[in-house]
Amino acid sequence: MAFDALIGSESLRERLATDVREGKLSHAYIIEGAHGSGKRTLARELCAALACTDRKSGRIPCGSCLACRKVAEGKCPDIIRIERGNKAGIGVDDVRFLRADVLIEPNDLDSKIYIIEGADTMTVQAQNALLLTLEEPPSYVMFLLLCENATALLETIRSRAPKLSLCPVPTDDIRTHLTKTERAFASLPEAEREEVLMIANGSIGRAKELLDAKERKPLLSRRTLAAAFVEQQLTKRDSASAIELQGSLGNKREEIGTLLADILCALRDLTLLKRTESAPLCFYTDRERALALCDRVSMQSVLHLYESVESCRKQLLRNANVRLALTTLFLMNR
Ligand SMILES: [Zn+2]
């Protein structure tokens, strides 16, 4: 009944709901989480909770009063976003604007909320300037510092803004949520839905990006190729299929690098499955298929291939000739 837009994160939602009900919200929060973990969603929900005029519905925020709708549509003048735009980071000038602006009282809501996106890109100078305001903010002001890595912020800032951490969302929760809310997800074939969830790795934002076929298809082809490589190298190993496979890998360094990372993930799955059939997997979405492959190969051959692939990946990172590195990889595993 509180912060419903935030999937998972039960304890965080309860903690914030209590703080809202008891009027104990801090005047600044650091919202930390990986790409697509819901930082903006949480910031928007907090803004709505502050703005919401309906205290009778029992829902925080209610989601339907005029104030909640304005926040959802991004039409609230008292919510101010600070972004780095095309610059490398948020500079002292951006913060100087903010320091002057906080002195002007809100005109629509009872509070004025500053959302600093990519707060971990603030220069030290900018952080020090912000600190002056964080120490003695006007009573109506709230700061939300969104970042992927809070350790990039000065200790003096961290001590004044409690951290709200967004953890990866359990895959089952993402599946349920997307099935309910995203027609594009529900209409995908089941195998493809599971691939999307596997690639998203606990990030709802990432999963939603993958509903765009242009974003999804290249990743799916790469995963198919990675699975084919593992199977060929572990079970067939004949020259003809090896040559055909090597031809399909292409010769773009970066693309092959990410392909090799996928292959290592698959091999990691196989080593875990060799030990326990219920191991959590990071590559295979079809456990039965992975187990069937596992049955056909020895632990030693999986580990040997892992080492060869890892060595090839390192060579490519050190700028080795792509074709040569791949040929060595195929030769090493004959
Ligand atoms: Zn409301």
Residues whose N, C-alpha, C, O or C-beta is under 5 A from the ligand:
A	BS01	ZN	C52 T53 D54 P61 C62 G63 S64 C65 C68
